[in-house]
Amino acid sequence: MKYCPKCKKLYNDEDTNCTCSECKKKVLETIEDETTSVYLCSGDLIERDRVQAALEDSGVPSTYTRHMVTGNSQVLTGMDLDGFDILVPYELYEKAYDIAVGVGAIKLEGEKIFDDTPEGQALEEFEEMPRSKRTFVRIVSAILFIILIALVIFGTDYVMNFIKSLFH
């Protein structure tokens, strides 16, 4: 297996092109040491933490490299907007790849996303309500809510008076 020593991306030995498609580095190297760190996936801070936690739970060590979006994004926005590349040892790459696919960090090509609606059942669609009708519905709802609260209070008062009358 070949990899780019700069960006750590993997390439098949059959690739005749000796240039990294990501960083355009001219020379790809052959992996000789099984503990060589190779690229698994990219993500933001939250994605990095999520993937690294899943890898750690499965016993796969990982590291990361940061690629800055703009200067120091955390100072400007209060959030870390930088991207991260997650690296894993080459010997555990396949296991790490399966884990990353399992947690949704890597999307497989042609992967179908299933929705929860059963076949033959159409999604419920709502019509847009005019503003006057929406206002009328809100007013009627508020009045009905007040009536309901009043009934609960009067009902509770009636029941308490009935219970009091049993002890006099």
N, CA, C and O of each residue as an XYZ file, in Angstrom:
672
protein
N       0.852     -1.163      0.000
C       0.000      0.000      0.000
C       0.901      1.231      0.000
O       1.933      1.260      0.670
N       0.495      2.248     -0.763
C       1.252      3.498     -0.811
C       0.487      4.581     -0.069
O      -0.737      4.529      0.057
N       1.232      5.557      0.417
C       0.593      6.677      1.088
C       1.399      7.941      0.847
O       2.580      7.896      0.503
N       0.730      9.066      1.038
C       1.381     10.359      0.882
C       1.957     10.743      2.241
O       1.205     10.849      3.209
N       3.256     10.952      2.340
C       3.846     11.292      3.641
C       3.420     12.673      4.155
O       3.567     12.960      5.343
N       2.901     13.517      3.281
C       2.494     14.856      3.699
C       1.087     14.857      4.291
O       0.890     15.303      5.421
N       0.093     14.353      3.523
C      -1.291     14.388      4.006
C      -1.774     13.044      4.546
O      -2.882     12.961      5.075
N      -0.958     11.985      4.422
C      -1.215     10.650      4.993
C      -2.342      9.873      4.315
O      -2.830      8.898      4.886
N      -2.771     10.272      3.116
C      -3.835      9.550      2.405
C      -3.276      8.254      1.812
O      -2.124      8.196      1.383
N      -4.120      7.217      1.798
C      -3.727      5.909      1.268
C      -4.036      5.799     -0.217
O      -5.008      6.373     -0.708
N      -3.188      5.046     -0.926
C      -3.385      4.771     -2.351
C      -3.053      3.312     -2.607
O      -2.183      2.746     -1.946
N      -3.745      2.696     -3.568
C      -3.464      1.314     -3.922
C      -2.111      1.194     -4.598
O      -1.636      2.134     -5.234
N      -1.496      0.028     -4.454
C      -0.215     -0.220     -5.107
C      -0.369     -0.219     -6.622
O       0.586      0.057     -7.348
N      -1.595     -0.533     -7.106
C      -1.822     -0.604     -8.544
C      -1.872      0.778     -9.193
O      -1.764      0.886    -10.414
N      -2.032      1.822     -8.405
C      -2.087      3.169     -8.969
C      -0.748      3.502     -9.623
O       0.294      3.512     -8.967
N      -0.797      3.772    -10.915
C       0.434      4.106    -11.629
C       0.791      5.569    -11.445
O       1.942      5.964    -11.628
N      -0.206      6.375    -11.080
C       0.023      7.785    -10.831
C       0.759      7.935     -9.498
O       0.249      7.489     -8.471
N       1.911      8.534     -9.490
C       2.710      8.675     -8.274
C       2.563     10.051     -7.649
O       3.474     10.527     -6.971
N       1.416     10.697     -7.873
C       1.173     12.015     -7.314
C      -0.067     11.960     -6.436
O      -1.077     11.369     -6.818
N       0.007     12.577     -5.256
C      -1.138     12.629     -4.339
C      -2.201     13.543     -4.937
O      -1.908     14.670     -5.337
N      -3.426     13.053     -4.996
C      -4.515     13.843     -5.574
C      -4.943     14.990     -4.661
O      -5.559     15.947     -5.131
N      -4.628     14.914     -3.358
C      -5.027     15.949     -2.409
C      -4.027     17.095     -2.333
O      -4.376     18.255     -2.554
N      -2.777     16.756     -2.018
C      -1.794     17.821     -1.788
C      -0.820     17.990     -2.956
O       0.043     18.867     -2.918
N      -0.949     17.163     -3.985
C      -0.127     17.236     -5.211
C       1.353     16.922     -4.963
O       2.214     17.302     -5.757
N       1.640     16.231     -3.861
C       3.011     15.823     -3.599
C       3.397     14.790     -4.644
O       2.618     13.889     -4.954
N       4.587     14.922     -5.180
C       5.011     14.103     -6.319
C       5.322     12.655     -5.955
O       5.031     11.753     -6.741
N       5.901     12.412     -4.796
C       6.381     11.063     -4.491
C       5.513     10.427     -3.411
O       5.391     10.949     -2.303
N       4.910      9.281     -3.758
C       4.179      8.488     -2.781
C       5.127      7.429     -2.242
O       5.948      6.892     -2.986
N       5.021      7.124     -0.953
C       5.901      6.139     -0.334
C       5.132      4.861     -0.050
O       3.912      4.879      0.115
N       5.851      3.761      0.006
C       5.270      2.477      0.352
C       5.298      2.336      1.865
O       6.285      2.688      2.511
N       4.223      1.825      2.424
C       4.152      1.646      3.875
C       4.950      0.405      4.240
O       4.642     -0.700      3.793
N       5.972      0.597      5.053
C       6.801     -0.518      5.498
C       6.565     -0.812      6.968
O       6.687     -1.962      7.391
N       6.229      0.205      7.757
C       5.983      0.043      9.181
C       4.470      0.029      9.411
O       3.769      0.959      9.011
N       3.976     -1.019     10.050
C       2.536     -1.176     10.271
C       1.963     -0.110     11.215
O       0.750      0.097     11.239
N       2.820      0.567     11.990
C       2.330      1.574     12.927
C       2.304      2.977     12.315
O       2.030      3.954     13.012
N       2.585      3.074     11.024
C       2.545      4.365     10.343
C       1.136      4.942     10.413
O       0.160      4.250     10.123
N       1.035      6.209     10.796
C      -0.280      6.868     10.872
C      -0.764      7.203      9.477
O      -0.033      7.783      8.674
N      -2.019      6.827      9.193
C      -2.627      7.109      7.897
C      -3.961      7.820      8.105
O      -4.581      7.701      9.162
N      -4.392      8.556      7.088
C      -5.624      9.342      7.118
C      -6.848      8.436      7.143
O      -6.940      7.481      6.373
N      -7.802      8.749      8.049
C      -9.065      8.017      8.103
C     -10.212      8.877      7.587
O     -10.915      8.475      6.660
N     -10.410     10.053      8.172
C     -11.501     10.929      7.759
C     -11.251     12.343      8.286
O     -10.325     12.577      9.062
N     -12.089     13.270      7.852
C     -11.983     14.669      8.287
C     -13.265     15.078      8.977
O     -14.307     14.444      8.813
N     -13.176     16.152      9.756
C     -14.372     16.668     10.400
C     -14.055     17.882     11.241
O     -12.900     18.290     11.366
N     -15.102     18.456     11.817
C     -14.916     19.596     12.713
C     -14.604     19.073     14.109
O     -14.401     17.873     14.291
N     -14.565     19.949     15.077
C     -14.198     19.584     16.440
C     -15.139     18.539     17.029
O     -14.687     17.580     17.654
N     -16.432     18.719     16.836
C     -17.418     17.784     17.392
C     -17.304     16.426     16.711
O     -17.338     15.389     17.373
N     -17.169     16.436     15.385
C     -17.031     15.185     14.635
C     -15.753     14.464     15.060
O     -15.750     13.245     15.233
N     -14.675     15.217     15.227
C     -13.404     14.622     15.648
C     -13.560     13.930     16.991
O     -13.133     12.787     17.154
N     -14.174     14.620     17.963
C     -14.360     14.030     19.286
C     -15.251     12.795     19.225
O     -14.994     11.803     19.908
N     -16.290     12.856     18.415
C     -17.224     11.725     18.301
C     -16.536     10.498     17.710
O     -16.692      9.387     18.217
N     -15.777     10.702     16.638
C     -15.100      9.578     15.981
C     -14.000      9.029     16.876
O     -13.847      7.814     17.003
N     -13.229      9.926     17.502
C     -12.154      9.445     18.364
C     -12.697      8.679     19.569
O     -12.066      7.722     20.017
N     -13.854      9.078     20.103
C     -14.468      8.344     21.212
C     -14.890      6.947     20.760
O     -14.697      5.976     21.492
N     -15.463      6.839     19.561
C     -15.877      5.533     19.039
C     -14.651      4.649     18.797
O     -14.679      3.453     19.086
N     -13.587      5.233     18.271
C     -12.364      4.473     18.043
C     -11.761      4.008     19.362
O     -11.334      2.861     19.489
N     -11.730      4.902     20.339
C     -11.172      4.562     21.648
C     -11.963      3.438     22.304
O     -11.381      2.539     22.910
N     -13.305      3.485     22.185
C     -14.145      2.427     22.748
C     -13.849      1.065     22.135
O     -14.034      0.033     22.780
N     -13.389      1.067     20.890
C     -13.082     -0.184     20.197
C     -11.605     -0.551     20.294
O     -11.174     -1.536     19.694
N     -10.838      0.217     21.028
C      -9.428     -0.100     21.217
C      -8.525      0.316     20.076
O      -7.426     -0.219     19.931
N      -8.970      1.266     19.260
C      -8.160      1.746     18.142
C      -7.575      3.106     18.521
O      -8.325      4.065     18.704
N      -6.242      3.207     18.643
C      -5.651      4.506     18.963
C      -5.754      5.443     17.762
O      -5.721      5.002     16.613
N      -5.878      6.729     18.040
C      -5.968      7.686     16.942
C      -5.334      9.001     17.363
O      -5.246      9.326     18.547
N      -4.898      9.742     16.361
C      -4.392     11.091     16.563
C      -5.093     11.981     15.549
O      -5.919     11.508     14.768
N      -4.770     13.251     15.560
C      -5.376     14.149     14.586
C      -4.404     15.246     14.221
O      -3.471     15.558     14.962
N      -4.647     15.820     13.058
C      -3.925     17.021     12.648
C      -4.963     18.096     12.397
O      -6.078     17.808     11.963
N      -4.596     19.316     12.667
C      -5.506     20.449     12.517
C      -5.166     21.176     11.229
O      -3.992     21.384     10.924
N      -6.187     21.565     10.470
C      -5.958     22.478      9.355
C      -6.839     23.691      9.570
O      -8.066     23.597      9.603
N      -6.192     24.818      9.713
C      -6.872     26.048     10.105
C      -7.735     26.596      8.970
O      -7.337     26.592      7.805
N      -8.919     27.062      9.336
C      -9.826     27.674      8.374
C      -9.385     29.116      8.114
O      -9.109     29.491      6.975
N      -9.322     29.907      9.162
C      -8.877     31.300      9.044
C      -8.136     31.662     10.312
O      -8.671     31.515     11.411
N      -6.913     32.132     10.172
C      -6.137     32.623     11.304
C      -6.408     31.862     12.574
O      -6.084     30.679     12.672
N      -6.991     32.515     13.536
C      -7.385     31.871     14.778
C      -8.888     32.044     14.931
O      -9.350     33.017     15.527
N      -9.633     31.118     14.400
C     -11.092     31.225     14.359
C     -11.713     31.239     15.740
O     -12.783     31.818     15.924
N     -11.070     30.617     16.715
C     -11.651     30.565     18.045
C     -11.658     31.940     18.701
O     -12.589     32.259     19.440
N     -10.657     32.750     18.451
C     -10.601     34.099     19.015
C     -11.683     34.966     18.386
O     -12.319     35.757     19.083
N     -11.899     34.834     17.098
C     -12.856     35.679     16.389
C     -14.305     35.313     16.672
O     -15.143     36.194     16.865
N     -14.606     34.015     16.698
C     -15.997     33.582     16.795
C     -16.372     32.972     18.135
O     -17.556     32.822     18.434
N     -15.393     32.623     18.934
C     -15.691     31.939     20.192
C     -15.884     30.455     20.003
O     -16.089     29.729     20.976
N     -15.823     29.985     18.759
C     -15.961     28.558     18.450
C     -14.746     28.131     17.640
O     -14.130     28.938     16.943
N     -14.412     26.853     17.741
C     -13.303     26.326     16.970
C     -13.841     25.853     15.620
O     -14.493     24.812     15.536
N     -13.564     26.625     14.558
C     -14.075     26.306     13.228
C     -13.067     25.541     12.383
O     -13.342     25.224     11.225
N     -11.904     25.242     12.951
C     -10.878     24.548     12.191
C     -11.314     23.128     11.877
O     -12.151     22.550     12.571
N     -10.736     22.578     10.825
C     -11.012     21.200     10.456
C      -9.927     20.291     10.998
O      -8.819     20.738     11.292
N     -10.248     19.023     11.129
C      -9.311     18.054     11.666
C      -9.279     16.829     10.778
O     -10.314     16.389     10.277
N      -8.089     16.277     10.581
C      -7.911     14.989      9.924
C      -7.600     13.973     11.005
O      -6.677     14.172     11.795
N      -8.352     12.892     11.050
C      -8.129     11.847     12.039
C      -7.205     10.809     11.431
O      -7.428     10.338     10.316
N      -6.165     10.458     12.177
C      -5.157      9.504     11.724
C      -5.178      8.276     12.622
O      -5.343      8.376     13.838
N      -5.005      7.104     11.991
C      -4.964      5.844     12.731
C      -3.768      5.028     12.253
O      -3.273      5.262     11.151
N      -3.289      4.069     13.060
C      -2.201      3.206     12.594
C      -2.658      2.363     11.403
O      -3.802      1.911     11.347
N      -1.748      2.161     10.459
C      -2.096      1.424      9.241
C      -2.601      0.025      9.557
O      -3.515     -0.461      8.890
N      -2.027     -0.633     10.560
C      -2.420     -2.005     10.885
C      -3.878     -2.097     11.348
O      -4.489     -3.160     11.237
N      -4.442     -1.006     11.864
C      -5.825     -1.001     12.343
C      -6.753     -0.179     11.443
O      -7.868      0.164     11.838
N      -6.286      0.130     10.236
C      -7.052      0.998      9.339
C      -8.415      0.403      8.983
O      -9.423      1.109      9.020
N      -8.455     -0.879      8.639
C      -9.733     -1.482      8.224
C     -10.748     -1.478      9.356
O     -11.922     -1.182      9.134
N     -10.310     -1.802     10.566
C     -11.207     -1.770     11.722
C     -11.692     -0.338     11.968
O     -12.877     -0.116     12.215
N     -10.781      0.623     11.901
C     -11.135      2.029     12.113
C     -12.093      2.520     11.028
O     -13.012      3.289     11.309
N     -11.878      2.075      9.790
C     -12.748      2.459      8.683
C     -14.172      1.959      8.936
O     -15.139      2.697      8.746
N     -14.290      0.709      9.362
C     -15.614      0.148      9.654
C     -16.306      0.920     10.780
O     -17.513      1.158     10.727
N     -15.542      1.304     11.790
C     -16.113      2.065     12.906
C     -16.583      3.436     12.417
O     -17.673      3.885     12.771
N     -15.756      4.101     11.602
C     -16.114      5.424     11.085
C     -17.362      5.356     10.205
O     -18.189      6.268     10.234
N     -17.502      4.294      9.432
C     -18.713      4.110      8.629
C     -19.902      3.879      9.555
O     -20.993      4.398      9.318
N     -19.687      3.101     10.606
C     -20.759      2.788     11.553
C     -21.293      4.009     12.278
O     -22.491      4.090     12.547
N     -20.428      4.960     12.598
C     -20.885      6.164     13.305
C     -21.289      7.272     12.345
O     -21.692      8.348     12.785
N     -21.191      7.032     11.052
C     -21.641      8.001     10.056
C     -20.618      9.055      9.683
O     -20.963     10.047      9.041
N     -19.359      8.859     10.073
C     -18.321      9.839      9.729
C     -17.874      9.678      8.281
O     -17.437     10.641      7.651
N     -17.982      8.467      7.757
C     -17.639      8.193      6.359
C     -18.899      7.699      5.671
O     -19.514      6.729      6.115
N     -19.279      8.353      4.605
C     -20.455      7.953      3.827
C     -19.988      7.077      2.673
O     -19.101      7.462      1.911
N     -20.578      5.914      2.551
C     -20.241      5.016      1.464
C     -20.896      5.498      0.181
O     -22.006      6.029      0.202
N     -20.213      5.312     -0.919
C     -20.746      5.732     -2.215
C     -21.963      4.884     -2.554
O     -21.922      3.658     -2.454
N     -23.033      5.534     -2.949
C     -24.261      4.825     -3.302
C     -25.059      4.380     -2.094
O     -26.014      3.615     -2.231
N     -24.682      4.848     -0.911
C     -25.379      4.475      0.302
C     -26.785      5.057      0.284
O     -26.980      6.239      0.002
N     -27.747      4.220      0.583
C     -29.135      4.641      0.578
C     -29.541      5.026      1.991
O     -29.286      4.286      2.942
N     -30.162      6.167      2.123
C     -30.641      6.618      3.425
C     -32.106      6.243      3.526
O     -32.918      6.628      2.685
N     -32.436      5.490      4.559
C     -33.796      5.017      4.733
C     -34.585      6.012      5.566
O     -34.077      6.586      6.530
N     -35.852      6.206      5.168
C     -36.702      7.048      5.987
C     -37.651      6.157      6.767
O     -37.769      4.966      6.481
N     -38.322      6.729      7.747
C     -39.153      5.958      8.654
C     -40.578      5.746      8.167
O     -41.362      5.099      8.860
N     -40.938      6.263      7.005
C     -42.305      6.101      6.534
C     -42.452      4.761      5.832
O     -41.663      4.440      4.944
N     -43.453      3.973      6.218
C     -43.674      2.690      5.568
C     -44.068      2.878      4.105
O     -44.571      3.929      3.708
N     -43.828      1.836      3.318
C     -44.178      1.900      1.896
C     -45.680      2.100      1.724
O     -46.485      1.527      2.459
N     -46.039      2.910      0.756
C     -47.439      3.139      0.446
C     -48.082      4.213      1.313
O     -49.189      4.664      1.020
N     -47.400      4.625      2.373
C     -47.957      5.665      3.246
C     -47.346      7.001      2.839
O     -46.127      7.171      2.855
N     -48.199      7.931      2.481
C     -47.723      9.235      2.033
C     -47.383     10.102      3.237
O     -47.944      9.944      4.322
N     -46.469     11.004      3.020
C     -46.138     11.960      4.069
C     -47.291     12.929      4.240
O     -47.940     13.308      3.266
N     -47.544     13.329      5.467
C     -48.635     14.248      5.763
C     -48.241     15.648      5.317
O     -47.168     16.141      5.665
N     -49.100     16.272      4.559
C     -48.832     17.620      4.082
C     -49.877     18.565      4.648
O     -51.052     18.216      4.758
N     -49.438     19.759      5.004
C     -50.323     20.751      5.571
C     -50.439     21.924      4.619
O     -49.482     22.303      3.943
N     -51.645     22.492      4.583
C     -51.837     23.671      3.750
C     -51.497     24.915      4.557
O     -51.645     24.921      5.779
N     -51.049     25.953      3.893
C     -50.712     27.209      4.550
C     -52.008     27.908      4.951
O     -52.913     28.068      4.131
N     -52.095     28.323      6.214
C     -53.298     28.948      6.729
C     -53.187     30.475      6.555
O     -52.140     31.053      6.848
N     -54.257     31.126      6.083
C     -54.227     32.585      5.972
C     -54.062     33.230      7.356
O     -54.419     32.634      8.372
N     -53.523     34.437      7.382
C     -53.219     35.114      8.636
C     -54.471     35.337      9.491
O     -54.432     35.157     10.708
N     -55.574     35.728      8.859
C     -56.806     35.982      9.627
C     -57.335     34.697     10.264
O     -57.803     34.714     11.403
N     -57.263     33.601      9.542
C     -57.732     32.322     10.075
C     -56.826     31.872     11.225
O     -57.311     31.363     12.236
N     -55.507     32.060     11.069
C     -54.555     31.678     12.108
C     -54.811     32.490     13.387
O     -54.764     31.941     14.487
N     -55.080     33.789     13.244
C     -55.377     34.645     14.392
C     -56.655     34.191     15.086
O     -56.708     34.122     16.314
N     -57.700     33.875     14.287
C     -58.966     33.396     14.843
C     -58.757     32.102     15.632
O     -59.295     31.950     16.729
N     -57.986     31.180     15.081
C     -57.727     29.899     15.753
C     -56.977     30.136     17.061
O     -57.272     29.480     18.060
N     -56.026     31.047     17.078
C     -55.280     31.339     18.307
C     -56.194     31.920     19.383
O     -56.100     31.533     20.548
N     -57.082     32.851     19.001
C     -57.993     33.465     19.969
C     -58.937     32.425     20.544
O     -59.133     32.364     21.757
N     -59.531     31.596     19.668
C     -60.457     30.554     20.131
C     -59.716     29.561     21.027
O     -60.266     29.116     22.035
N     -58.498     29.213     20.682
C     -57.714     28.293     21.503
C     -57.431     28.884     22.874
O     -57.513     28.176     23.878
N     -57.101     30.158     22.934
C     -56.826     30.818     24.210
C     -58.076     30.840     25.084
O     -57.999     30.591     26.287
N     -59.240     31.140     24.476
C     -60.500     31.170     25.229
C     -60.836     29.782     25.754
O     -61.221     29.639     26.914
N     -60.697     28.763     24.924
C     -60.974     27.386     25.359
C     -60.023     26.962     26.475
O     -60.429     26.242     27.387
N     -58.770     27.394     26.419
C     -57.808     27.057     27.457
C     -58.211     27.706     28.785
O     -58.133     27.068     29.835
N     -58.634     28.954     28.741
C     -59.079     29.652     29.952
C     -60.307     28.957     30.536
O     -60.402     28.783     31.750
N     -61.246     28.561     29.676
C     -62.457     27.844     30.139
C     -62.059     26.519     30.780
O     -62.616     26.148     31.813
N     -61.123     25.811     30.197
C     -60.669     24.534     30.746
C     -60.041     24.729     32.123
O     -60.320     23.960     33.043
N     -59.205     25.738     32.271
C     -58.590     26.020     33.572
C     -59.661     26.361     34.601
O     -59.598     25.896     35.739
N     -60.665     27.186     34.204
C     -61.752     27.561     35.122
C     -62.534     26.322     35.553
O     -62.881     26.189     36.727
N     -62.817     25.410     34.613
C     -63.539     24.181     34.957
C     -62.749     23.329     35.945
O     -63.323     22.747     36.864
N     -61.441     23.258     35.756
C     -60.610     22.479     36.689
C     -60.661     23.103     38.077
O     -60.797     22.391     39.072
N     -60.554     24.423     38.151
C     -60.583     25.106     39.449
C     -61.938     24.935     40.123
O     -61.999     24.589     41.303
N     -63.043     25.176     39.382
C     -64.380     25.028     39.965
C     -64.664     23.578     40.341
O     -65.291     23.313     41.366
N     -64.209     22.646     39.520
C     -64.400     21.229     39.821
C     -63.652     20.828     41.077
O     -64.189     20.103     41.915
N     -62.428     21.288     41.216
C     -61.638     20.989     42.410
C     -62.296     21.605     43.643
O     -62.356     20.968     44.695
N     -62.788     22.830     43.524
C     -63.460     23.509     44.630
C     -64.716     22.739     45.038
O     -64.981     22.575     46.229
N     -65.493     22.264     44.057
C     -66.725     21.502     44.334
C     -66.390     20.206     45.065
O     -67.054     19.852     46.039
N     -65.349     19.489     44.595
C     -64.970     18.222     45.222
C     -64.486     18.469     46.651
O     -64.825     17.697     47.547
N     -63.710     19.517     46.886
C     -63.205     19.812     48.230
C     -64.360     20.177     49.176
O     -64.364     19.761     50.335
N     -65.340     20.952     48.685
C     -66.511     21.290     49.515
C     -67.323     20.048     49.849
O     -67.838     19.923     50.960
N     -67.440     19.128     48.895
C     -68.163     17.877     49.142
C     -67.448     17.062     50.214
O     -68.096     16.500     51.097
N     -66.113     16.992     50.146
C     -65.345     16.225     51.135
C     -65.465     16.884     52.511
O     -65.567     16.183     53.518
N     -65.456     18.210     52.571
C     -65.608     18.936     53.832
C     -66.973     18.652     54.455
O     -67.089     18.508     55.672
N     -68.018     18.571     53.604
C     -69.366     18.340     54.123
C     -69.510     16.959     54.739
O     -70.394     16.753     55.571
N     -68.681     16.022     54.362
C     -68.748     14.676     54.931
C     -68.242     14.663     56.367
O     -68.629     13.781     57.134
N     -67.401     15.598     56.755
C     -66.827     15.623     58.092
C     -67.533     16.572     59.034
O     -67.095     16.697     60.177
N     -68.598     17.251     58.632
C     -69.332     18.181     59.523
C     -70.542     17.550     60.083
O     -71.272     18.183     60.846
